[in-house]
Amino acid sequence: MSKCRLLLLLAILPVLAACGTPAPAERKANVEALATGTMTPVFLQTHQFDLYSLSRANGPQDLLVVYIEGDGLAWLRIDEASPDPTPVTPTALRLALADGTPAVAYLARPCQFTDEAHRRNCRTALWTSHRYGEDVVAATEEALDMLKQRAGAQRLGLVGFSGGGAIAALVAARRDDVAWLKTIAAPLDTSAFTGHHGVTPLISSLNPADMGAALGGVPQHHYAGADDKVVPPSIAQSYMARLPSRRCAVLHVVAGAGHHEGWEKNWPMFSAETPACR
């Protein structure tokens, strides 16, 4: 592997020294401490996986806003996948906690925040090569149905951070109950993403940019950090260019925002925006 290629990989993978990474149980405890008193935890048993979720609702609401987490701790080193993808920095949860909508839920990805009793069918491909694959998308759809029923909601607002934005878009392309879609720092065109970094294409994953015909009529806002070196604005721009029409889609390039940085302070304003077709 060339030095240049190695540096590119190091730039885009969540590589952390194992000795400095909190244990999965500690990562879960940190998340539940953040949500204590505001959101209730539950495991959602889908056909293939048990998905961890947190939610709050002040009585039945027409709209449930669901935040979908990013890829999490996918890699420990450049050549070693993580045995547990639970995120060290749960950005999607922090954004959910900043959302003033009456009914809000947080949805983790397969095998995040799970103990042994809830790790059915977990395998490293689910947070590496297959992280946007059919099994993951189908399980997310099932979980959304459960969350919607629990909240008494009729419609969904989907918000996805990073890889969770790709999942949110893939789900929105399949459903007729999605009122709107928002993504933050999301690899919405996975071919453009891997091409930009010169790494192996995600051939076992689905690409939101291929779903333009289904997504073109979904009201959607996409937020890209001007300083994001992991998912630069060009990735969202590539997705936008592949939509058959942009009358329902808006891309915001946010000055001073990186991949994880700068979103919490801006989110109270962005979360109040309601995407609409023009």
C-alpha positions as CSV (number, residue, x, y, z in Angstrom):
1,M,0.0,0.0,0.0
2,S,1.4,3.4,-0.9
3,K,2.0,6.0,1.7
4,C,-0.5,8.3,0.0
5,R,-3.2,5.7,0.0
6,L,-2.5,4.8,3.6
7,L,-2.9,8.5,4.6
8,L,-6.2,8.7,2.8
9,L,-7.5,5.6,4.6
10,L,-6.3,7.0,8.0
11,A,-8.1,10.2,7.2
12,I,-11.5,8.6,6.6
13,L,-11.7,5.7,8.9
14,P,-12.5,6.1,12.6
15,V,-9.1,4.7,13.7
16,L,-8.5,4.9,17.4
17,A,-5.8,3.3,19.6
18,A,-7.5,0.4,21.4
19,C,-5.9,1.4,24.7
20,G,-7.5,4.9,24.6
21,T,-11.0,3.8,23.6
22,P,-13.7,3.4,26.2
23,A,-15.2,-0.1,26.5
24,P,-18.5,-0.7,24.9
25,A,-20.3,-0.8,28.2
26,E,-18.8,2.5,29.2
27,R,-19.9,4.0,25.8
28,K,-23.5,2.8,26.4
29,A,-23.4,4.2,30.0
30,N,-22.3,7.5,28.7
31,V,-25.2,7.7,26.2
32,E,-27.8,6.8,28.8
33,A,-26.3,9.4,31.1
34,L,-26.8,12.0,28.4
35,A,-30.4,11.0,27.9
36,T,-31.3,10.4,31.6
37,G,-34.6,12.1,32.4
38,T,-35.4,13.0,28.8
39,M,-35.5,9.8,26.8
40,T,-36.4,6.2,27.5
41,P,-34.2,3.3,26.2
42,V,-35.5,0.2,24.5
43,F,-34.3,-2.6,22.3
44,L,-36.3,-3.0,19.1
45,Q,-36.4,-6.7,18.0
46,T,-36.4,-6.7,14.2
47,H,-36.3,-9.9,12.1
48,Q,-32.5,-10.0,12.1
49,F,-31.2,-7.6,14.7
50,D,-32.0,-6.0,18.1
51,L,-31.6,-2.3,17.5
52,Y,-31.0,0.1,20.4
53,S,-33.2,3.1,20.6
54,L,-34.1,6.1,22.9
55,S,-37.3,8.1,22.6
56,R,-39.5,10.7,24.1
57,A,-43.0,11.9,23.3
58,N,-45.5,14.1,25.0
59,G,-48.6,12.0,24.1
60,P,-49.5,10.8,20.6
61,Q,-48.1,13.0,17.9
62,D,-48.7,13.2,14.1
63,L,-44.9,13.5,13.4
64,L,-42.1,11.5,14.9
65,V,-38.6,12.7,14.2
66,V,-36.0,9.9,14.2
67,Y,-32.3,10.5,14.4
68,I,-30.2,7.7,12.9
69,E,-26.6,7.2,14.2
70,G,-23.5,7.2,12.1
71,D,-21.2,4.2,11.4
72,G,-19.6,4.4,14.9
73,L,-16.3,2.8,15.8
74,A,-15.9,0.7,12.7
75,W,-12.1,0.2,12.8
76,L,-9.6,0.0,15.6
77,R,-6.6,0.2,13.2
78,I,-6.0,0.5,9.5
79,D,-6.1,-3.3,9.2
80,E,-8.3,-4.3,12.0
81,A,-12.1,-3.9,12.2
82,S,-13.6,-3.1,15.5
83,P,-15.4,-6.0,17.4
84,D,-18.0,-3.5,18.5
85,P,-19.2,-0.5,16.4
86,T,-20.7,1.4,19.4
87,P,-19.8,5.0,18.7
88,V,-17.4,6.9,21.0
89,T,-18.9,10.2,20.0
90,P,-22.7,9.8,19.6
91,T,-23.3,12.9,17.5
92,A,-26.8,11.9,16.3
93,L,-27.9,11.6,19.9
94,R,-26.5,14.9,20.9
95,L,-28.4,16.5,18.0
96,A,-31.6,14.6,19.0
97,L,-31.3,16.0,22.5
98,A,-31.1,19.5,21.0
99,D,-34.3,19.1,18.9
100,G,-37.4,20.7,20.4
101,T,-39.9,18.6,18.4
102,P,-42.5,17.0,20.7
103,A,-41.8,13.4,19.6
104,V,-38.2,12.5,19.0
105,A,-36.4,9.1,18.8
106,Y,-32.8,8.1,18.5
107,L,-32.0,4.9,16.5
108,A,-28.6,3.2,16.7
109,R,-27.3,1.0,13.9
110,P,-27.1,-2.8,14.1
111,C,-24.8,-4.1,16.9
112,Q,-24.3,-0.6,18.5
113,F,-24.9,-0.4,22.2
114,T,-25.7,-4.1,22.4
115,D,-24.7,-6.6,25.1
116,E,-24.4,-10.4,24.4
117,A,-28.1,-10.9,24.9
118,H,-28.9,-8.5,22.0
119,R,-26.1,-9.3,19.5
120,R,-28.1,-11.6,17.2
121,N,-26.5,-12.0,13.8
122,C,-23.8,-9.4,14.5
123,R,-20.8,-9.7,12.2
124,T,-18.1,-7.2,11.2
125,A,-19.4,-6.8,7.7
126,L,-22.4,-4.9,9.1
127,W,-20.3,-1.9,10.1
128,T,-17.7,-2.2,7.3
129,S,-18.4,-3.5,3.7
130,H,-22.2,-4.0,4.2
131,R,-22.9,-1.1,6.4
132,Y,-25.5,0.3,3.9
133,G,-26.6,-3.1,2.7
134,E,-30.1,-4.6,2.3
135,D,-30.1,-6.3,5.7
136,V,-29.3,-3.0,7.5
137,V,-31.9,-1.0,5.5
138,A,-34.6,-3.6,6.0
139,A,-34.0,-3.8,9.8
140,T,-34.1,0.0,10.0
141,E,-37.5,0.0,8.3
142,E,-38.8,-2.5,10.8
143,A,-37.5,-0.4,13.7
144,L,-39.1,2.7,12.3
145,D,-42.5,0.9,12.1
146,M,-42.1,0.0,15.8
147,L,-41.1,3.5,16.8
148,K,-43.9,5.0,14.9
149,Q,-46.4,2.7,16.5
150,R,-45.0,3.4,20.0
151,A,-45.4,7.1,19.5
152,G,-48.8,7.0,17.9
153,A,-47.4,8.8,14.9
154,Q,-48.6,8.9,11.3
155,R,-45.6,10.5,9.7
156,L,-41.8,10.4,10.0
157,G,-39.1,13.0,9.8
158,L,-35.8,11.3,9.3
159,V,-32.5,12.8,10.3
160,G,-29.2,10.9,9.7
161,F,-25.7,11.8,10.8
162,S,-22.8,10.7,8.6
163,G,-23.4,7.1,7.5
164,G,-26.8,7.3,9.3
165,G,-27.7,9.9,6.6
166,A,-27.1,7.3,3.9
167,I,-29.4,4.9,5.7
168,A,-32.0,7.6,6.2
169,A,-32.0,8.4,2.5
170,L,-32.2,4.7,1.5
171,V,-35.2,4.2,3.8
172,A,-36.9,7.4,2.6
173,A,-36.7,6.1,-0.9
174,R,-38.9,3.1,0.1
175,R,-41.5,4.6,2.3
176,D,-44.6,6.7,1.7
177,D,-44.8,8.0,5.3
178,V,-41.6,10.2,5.3
179,A,-42.6,13.8,5.6
180,W,-39.1,15.0,5.1
181,L,-35.4,14.0,5.2
182,K,-32.4,15.7,6.7
183,T,-28.8,14.6,6.6
184,I,-25.6,15.9,8.2
185,A,-22.1,15.2,6.9
186,A,-23.5,12.2,5.0
187,P,-21.9,10.1,2.2
188,L,-25.0,10.4,0.0
189,D,-23.1,9.2,-3.1
190,T,-21.0,6.3,-1.9
191,S,-19.3,5.9,-5.3
192,A,-18.2,9.6,-5.2
193,F,-17.1,9.1,-1.6
194,T,-14.9,6.1,-2.2
195,G,-13.7,7.6,-5.5
196,H,-12.7,10.8,-3.7
197,H,-10.6,8.9,-1.2
198,G,-9.3,6.4,-3.6
199,V,-10.5,3.4,-1.7
200,T,-12.3,0.2,-2.5
201,P,-16.0,0.8,-3.6
202,L,-18.7,-0.3,-1.3
203,I,-20.0,-2.9,-3.7
204,S,-22.0,-4.8,-0.9
205,S,-23.8,-1.6,0.1
206,L,-26.6,0.4,-1.5
207,N,-25.9,3.9,-2.9
208,P,-28.5,6.6,-2.1
209,A,-27.5,8.5,-5.3
210,D,-28.8,5.5,-7.3
211,M,-32.3,6.2,-5.8
212,G,-32.8,9.6,-7.4
213,A,-36.1,8.7,-9.0
214,A,-37.6,7.6,-5.7
215,L,-36.0,10.4,-3.6
216,G,-36.6,13.3,-6.0
217,G,-40.1,14.1,-4.6
218,V,-39.1,13.8,-0.9
219,P,-38.6,17.2,0.8
220,Q,-35.0,17.2,2.0
221,H,-32.3,19.3,3.4
222,H,-28.6,18.2,3.4
223,Y,-26.0,19.8,5.6
224,A,-22.3,19.6,4.7
225,G,-19.4,21.0,6.6
226,A,-17.2,23.4,4.7
227,D,-14.2,22.0,6.6
228,D,-15.2,18.4,6.6
229,K,-12.3,16.3,5.4
230,V,-14.1,13.0,5.9
231,V,-17.2,13.7,3.8
232,P,-16.5,16.9,1.9
233,P,-19.3,19.0,0.4
234,S,-18.5,17.6,-3.0
235,I,-20.1,14.2,-2.0
236,A,-23.5,15.8,-1.3
237,Q,-23.1,17.9,-4.5
238,S,-22.6,14.8,-6.5
239,Y,-25.8,13.3,-5.0
240,M,-27.7,16.5,-5.7
241,A,-26.5,16.5,-9.4
242,R,-28.1,13.0,-9.8
243,L,-31.5,14.0,-8.6
244,P,-34.0,14.2,-11.5
245,S,-35.2,17.5,-10.0
246,R,-34.0,19.8,-7.2
247,R,-37.3,21.4,-6.4
248,C,-37.5,19.4,-3.2
249,A,-33.8,19.3,-2.2
250,V,-31.6,22.0,-0.6
251,L,-27.9,21.7,0.2
252,H,-26.5,23.8,3.0
253,V,-22.7,24.1,3.1
254,V,-22.0,25.2,6.7
255,A,-19.0,27.4,7.3
256,G,-16.7,26.3,10.1
257,A,-18.3,22.9,10.4
258,G,-16.2,19.7,10.1
259,H,-17.3,16.1,10.3
260,H,-18.2,16.0,14.0
261,E,-17.4,19.7,14.8
262,G,-19.8,22.6,14.6
263,W,-23.1,20.8,14.4
264,E,-24.4,21.0,18.0
265,K,-24.2,24.8,18.2
266,N,-26.0,25.1,14.8
267,W,-28.6,22.4,15.3
268,P,-31.3,24.3,17.3
269,M,-31.6,26.5,14.2
270,F,-31.3,23.8,11.6
271,S,-33.7,21.4,13.4
272,A,-36.4,24.1,13.3
273,E,-36.3,24.2,9.5
274,T,-39.0,22.1,7.7
275,P,-38.0,20.9,4.3
276,A,-40.6,21.6,1.6
277,C,-40.8,21.3,-2.2
278,R,-40.7,24.5,-4.2
